[in-house]
Structure formats: structure tokens, C-alpha cells
Amino acid sequence: MRKLYCLLMALCFCVSAQALEKWLVFQDENGLCTVEVPVAPKVTHGSTKIDDGTEVAVTTYIIDRGESALIIMVADLAGRTKDKDLILDDCIDGVAGGKTLVSKANDELDGQIGRFAVITDSSGYRYTDRVFVVDGKLYQAMTVTGATTSADKRAEAERFNGSLHFPVKVK
């Protein structure tokens, strides 16, 4: 009986490890950003007004897991002359508006300098936000988890967050 229990536990561990290995490597339409995802994201195209009133195109890739969300947003900043550091800080400040900014720090990834922030709100949601400007585009990788989000979904959010890369060398 003990051998059967150990065999079943080992099988469960192998099945869990295999499930984690089935993640997809997703690449944005521009080919500048990759991230690991558990399923293919839903893609939407839209626009937003930036601080000077100009409309900029935004593509959003989202995976809504019910109790958590994994999001990549790409905004076209081509032709914008605003300082890169101001753009990064404005982006974080926009997400943090009305919430609690727990931490904000520089984030270096694949030769790119960006920002990483952790934000919470009064409902118990936790937001992580990684923001970079690469080749005239603003890349924002966010995760959202709630106070009751399961450990598995929190682990998914951490894996997603840590898998962001800019594999293509930009000019």
C-alpha cells in the first residue's frame, strides 16, 4: 500500500511538472517582445489619449483566468519626443492612480531599462507592472491577482512576469 501511495504521489508530481512545461512562448505583433503564457491571449486593438491629447494605437494581449489576469499592452509611441524616463514614470503613475504604490524601481531586462512596480488597492488586488520603451513602442506587462487568488494562479502570474524578454536587438 505504501508503494502504491508513493507511486501515485510521483505520478501527480510528474503530471504537474508536465502541465507547467506546456506553456506557450508568445511573441507580440512587432516581434520585439516574448513572454510565456499558459494559453493563447485574447487580442484587442484600440487607442488611448496621451498627456498631450494625441491618440496612440494600443494593442492589448490578455489572459483572463477569472481570479487573475495576465496582460501585455503595446502602445505605439513613434515620433514622440518625450523623455523615456518620464514616459515610464507616467505609465506607472497612471496604473497607481487611486491605489497604493507599494514599490517602484528601475528594471533592467535584455539591455533595456524600464520600471517595475507593485501596486495594491483597497479591495485586496495586487498589480505588478513592468514597463519598457523599446524601438518606439511602450511595452507594459501586468499581472493582477486578488486576495483570494489560489496559489496556482499566483504562481502563473509570477512565471508570466519573470518570462518577459526582448530577444531582438533594437537600434
C-alpha positions in Angstrom: 0.0 0.0 0.0 2.8 2.4 0.9 4.5 1.7 -2.5 1.2 2.5 -4.3 0.9 5.8 -2.4 4.5 6.8 -3.3 3.9 5.8 -6.9 0.7 7.9 -7.1 2.5 10.9 -5.5 5.3 10.6 -8.0 2.8 10.4 -10.9 1.0 13.5 -9.6 4.3 15.4 -9.4 5.2 14.3 -13.0 1.7 15.3 -14.3 2.1 18.8 -12.6 5.6 19.3 -14.0 4.4 18.3 -17.5 1.5 20.7 -17.2 3.9 23.6 -16.4 6.1 22.6 -19.4 3.2 23.1 -21.8 3.2 26.8 -21.6 3.5 28.7 -25.0 6.1 31.3 -25.9 4.1 34.2 -27.2 5.5 37.0 -29.4 3.9 40.3 -30.0 2.9 41.5 -33.5 6.1 43.7 -33.6 8.3 40.7 -32.9 10.2 42.6 -30.1 8.7 41.0 -27.0 8.2 37.4 -25.9 6.5 36.1 -22.8 5.5 32.6 -21.6 1.7 32.1 -21.4 -0.5 29.2 -20.2 -2.9 29.7 -23.1 -3.1 32.0 -26.1 -4.1 35.5 -25.2 -7.2 37.4 -26.5 -6.0 40.3 -28.7 -7.7 43.7 -28.9 -6.8 46.8 -30.8 -7.7 50.3 -29.7 -6.3 53.6 -28.8 -5.8 55.9 -25.9 -5.1 59.6 -25.4 -1.7 60.5 -24.0 -1.0 63.6 -22.0 -0.6 65.9 -25.0 -4.1 64.9 -26.2 -2.7 62.7 -29.1 -4.3 59.4 -29.8 -1.9 56.5 -29.9 -2.6 52.9 -31.1 -2.7 50.3 -28.3 -2.7 46.5 -28.8 -3.7 44.5 -25.7 -3.0 40.8 -25.2 -4.9 39.5 -22.2 -5.4 36.2 -20.5 -8.3 36.4 -18.0 -8.0 33.5 -15.6 -11.1 34.5 -13.5 -9.2 35.0 -10.3 -6.2 36.5 -12.0 -5.2 38.2 -15.2 -2.0 38.3 -17.3 -1.7 41.3 -19.7 0.7 42.7 -22.3 -0.1 46.1 -23.7 1.9 47.7 -26.5 1.4 51.4 -27.4 2.9 53.0 -30.5 5.0 56.0 -29.4 6.7 56.5 -32.8 7.5 60.2 -33.3 7.1 61.1 -29.6 9.9 63.1 -28.2 9.0 63.0 -24.5 11.8 61.8 -22.3 11.8 58.0 -21.9 12.1 58.1 -18.1 9.0 60.5 -18.0 7.0 58.1 -20.2 7.9 55.1 -17.9 7.1 57.0 -14.7 3.8 58.4 -16.2 2.8 54.9 -17.1 3.3 53.6 -13.6 1.6 56.6 -12.1 -1.4 56.1 -14.3 -1.8 52.5 -13.1 -1.2 53.5 -9.5 -3.8 56.4 -9.6 -6.2 55.9 -6.6 -4.3 52.9 -5.4 -1.3 52.3 -3.1 2.1 52.2 -4.8 4.0 49.6 -2.7 7.2 49.8 -4.6 8.7 51.2 -7.8 12.2 50.6 -9.1 14.3 50.6 -12.2 14.1 47.3 -14.1 16.8 46.1 -16.5 15.9 43.4 -19.0 17.8 42.3 -22.1 19.7 45.6 -22.3 16.5 47.7 -21.8 15.9 49.9 -18.8 12.4 50.2 -17.6 10.3 50.3 -14.4 8.8 47.6 -12.1 6.1 48.5 -9.7 3.9 46.7 -7.2 0.5 48.3 -6.5 -2.4 47.3 -4.3 -5.9 48.6 -3.9 -8.4 48.7 -1.1 -10.2 45.6 -2.5 -7.1 43.4 -1.9 -6.0 43.3 -5.6 -2.2 43.2 -6.2 -0.9 44.6 -9.5 2.6 44.0 -10.8 3.6 46.3 -13.7 6.8 46.0 -15.8 7.2 48.9 -18.3 9.7 49.4 -21.1 10.1 51.7 -24.1 11.7 49.6 -27.0 12.1 50.8 -30.5 9.4 53.5 -30.3 6.9 51.2 -28.5 5.7 51.2 -24.9 5.6 47.6 -23.6 3.7 47.0 -20.4 3.5 43.6 -18.8 1.0 43.4 -15.9 -0.4 40.8 -13.6 -3.5 41.2 -11.4 -4.2 38.9 -8.5 -6.8 39.1 -5.8 -6.8 38.5 -2.1 -8.4 35.1 -2.7 -6.4 34.1 -5.8 -5.2 30.5 -5.5 -1.5 29.6 -5.1 -1.5 28.0 -8.6 -2.8 31.3 -10.2 -0.3 33.3 -8.2 2.5 31.0 -9.4 1.2 31.5 -13.0 1.4 35.3 -12.5 4.9 35.1 -11.2 6.0 32.8 -14.1 4.4 35.1 -16.7 6.1 38.2 -15.1 9.5 36.5 -15.0 9.4 35.2 -18.6 9.2 38.6 -20.3 12.0 39.2 -22.8 13.2 41.4 -25.6 15.2 38.9 -27.6 15.6 41.1 -30.7 18.4 43.7 -30.5 17.0 47.1 -31.4 18.7 50.0 -32.9 
